[in-house]
Structures are given as C-alpha cells and as structure tokens.
C-alpha cells in the first residue's frame, strides 16, 4: 500500500474514533450526573454502565493511539523517501554541473588553439564566463594555423533531465512495517459491551 493511501485510511479512522470518543465522553458525564441522584437498583445499573463506558473509552483510546503511532511512522517513512530522492537529485545535479564545467573548459581550450567550435558551444562558454570566452577567442586568433580543426558540439547528445517531485516519491513509496488492524469504533465499543444508549429508567 502506498504511504499516501495508508495515511488517508488511518487518519479517517482517527477522525471516526475522535467522534465516537466524544460521544462516549458525553455519555460518561451524563451517567456521572445521574449517579449523584441515583439510589438502589438504579445506582447499581448506572455503576455497571459507568464501568463499561470507562472500559470502552480506554479501548477506543488505546486503538486510536495505535493508529496515531502508525501515522507518525508513515510520516517518517515519507520524509525518508522524499529526502532520499532529493539527495539523489542534488547529487545528479552536481555531477551534471561538473560535467558541464569540464565541457566549458574544453571549449575554451579548443578556441585557444584556434579550432572551430559550434556557435552553441561558444554561447555556453560566453554564458559561463564572458572574460574567459574573450581571452580564449583572442588567443585563438593569435594561434591560428593553416589548418584548423572543426569540432562537433559537446552538448549535442544531451536531453533535459526530468526529475520526479521528492514529495510524490515519498507519498507513492510502499509503506513499510506492520500496519495495525483496522477496526471500526463500533467494533471496539461492542467488544466492551457498550451499546451507547442511556438507561431510560433513570
């Protein structure tokens, strides 16, 4: 499962749990208020419901915390993948920069020898360093020989690289580790015996 999909799924679960925990908390307050005036059998019934509500709230909270921990782990994984992609792209950019720098210097060397180079290469040298270009052209004029070499462009065979968005790489990476089992808040509540209804004989 992709990290983005897993995050969305578990965040939806957390929202559902927040809603159910709010309802259970409200019911807990209602029972606490009802217990103040209750006696006899009503008090026993309310005490049992209060205990069930506490167990339910605790079970919901525990499962929600498990989901929170997993979402945090997914966020760390996403960051790791995004940072790795970013570092890879920076490394490639540096490699390209130094490769271009070597080509610029080679163009300057060829011009200094009086050789003929493509105008696109001259333009790249001029964009890199106008003074170096002027110096190379001047030296080339002085070093002209009867037969000058003609060179092909050093940049001819290169395509513009398209890089992936590191955020997309991170979001689309496969989630690692064991994901907690998804259970609805209703399943957790019914496993503790809580039905969500207040006793009408209060």
N, C-alpha and C positions, 0 to 999 in steps of 0.2 A: 504494500500500500504506500502511496506517495505521502510524504510528510505533510503537504498542504491538506490532503484529504483526511488524514488521521487527525490533524489539528482541528479541522472543522467539525469532525464527528465527535471528538471528545469535548470540545468547547460547547457543543449543543447539549451534550449530556450534563455538563457542569451547570448550564443555564436551567435545564429541567430540574436538576437537584436543588438549585437555589430556590426555585419556585415551590417545590414540594417541602423543602425545609422551612420556608417561610410559613406555609400553611400549617405544618406540624407545630411550629413555634407559637403560632397564634392559638392553636387548639390547646397547647400546653398552658398558656396564660389563662384561657377560659376555664380550664379544669382547676388551676390554682385558685382562681376567684371563686369557683363553685365549691371548692373544698372548705373555704372559710365558713360557709353557712351550712355545710352538709353534716349529717349525723347518721349513725346506724348503717343500714344496708346501702344507702346512697353513698356514704363515705367510703365503704369498702369497694363499691363499684368504681367510684372515681379514683380511689387509690390504685386499683388494678389498671385502670386506663392510663393514669399518670405514669405508672411504671412502664407500661407498653409504649407510651409516647416517648419516654426517655430512651428506651432501647431503640425505637425507630429512628429518633433523631440522631443518636450515636451511630447507628448503622449507615444512615444516609451520609453523615459527616465523614465517616471513615472511607466510604466508597468515593465520595467527592474528592477527598484528599488524595486518594489513589489516582484519580483522573487528573487532578492538578499536577501531581508529581510527573505523570506521564507526559502531559502537555509541556511542562518545563523541560523534560528530557528531549522531546521533539524539537523544541525551540533551540536547544543546544546543538542538536544534530543539524538543523537547518543552518545555524550560524557556522558550524564546522564546514559544511559543504560549500556555502557561499564564500567563506574566507579562502577555502582551498582553490575554488575556481578563480577568485580574484587574484590570488598569489600566482596561479598558473598564467593568467593573462598578463600580469605585470612582468613575469619572467620572460614571456614571449615578446612583450613589447621592448624590453631591454635588449633581448637578443636581436630583434629587428633593428633597433636603434644602432647597435654596434655594427651590424651588417651594413646598414646604410652609411655609417661613418666610414667604413672601410672602402665602400664604393666611391664615396665623395673624394676620399684621398687618392684613390686610383685614377679618377677622372682628372684631378689636379695634376697628378704625376704625368699622365698622358699629354695633357695640354702643355705642361712644362717642356716636354720633349718635342713639341711641335706637331704632335699627331692630330688627326682629325677625329673628333668625337661627336656623337649626335647632339643636336641642339637641346634636346630634352635633358641630357646629362649635364650639359653646360648650365642649363637653367637651375637644375638641382644644386649644383656647386655654388652658383650665384646666390640662391636662396639660403644655403647653409652659411656661407661666409663670402661676402662680396669682395673683401680685401684679398682673400686667398684666390678667388677667381681672377681678379685683376692681375695679381702677381703671376699666376700660372699662365695667363694669356700673354703677358709681357715677356716672360721667359721663353714661351713657345715661339714668339715672333723672333727672338734672338737666336733660337736654336733650330730654326727651320733648316731642314736638309732637302736635298733634291727630291728624295722620295719619302713622302710622309705616310705613316700607317693610318688606315681608316678603321675605326673601331665600331662595333655594334653597341647599342645601349646596354648598360649594366642593369637597368630596371625593366627591360622589356618583358621578361617572363614572369613578373610578379603580379599577383592579384591582390586586391584589397582584402585583408582578412576580416571576417565577420566573427565577432566574439559573442558568446552567449552571455546573457544577463546573469551575474552571480546569484541574484535573488531567485531567479527562475530555476537555476541549477539546484539551489538549496531546497526550494519548495517542491521540486519534482523528484528529488532523490528518494530512494526507498527507505522507509522508516526502519530503524534497527531496533533490536531488543524485543522483549515480550510485552505486548500490549495487554493492559488489564481487560478482563472480560467485561463486555458492555451489558449492564443490567439496568432496566428502567427503574426509576424511583419507586414506581408502583410495586415492582417485584421485591425490592428491598423492604418496603413498608409491609407487604403482606407476609413476608418471611418472619417479621417480628410480631405478627398478629394484630397489627394496627389496621383498622378499616376506615379511619378518617371521619367517622360520624360521632357526634356528641350524643351521649345518652339522653333521650328525651324525657326521662323520668326524673330529671334533676330538680 
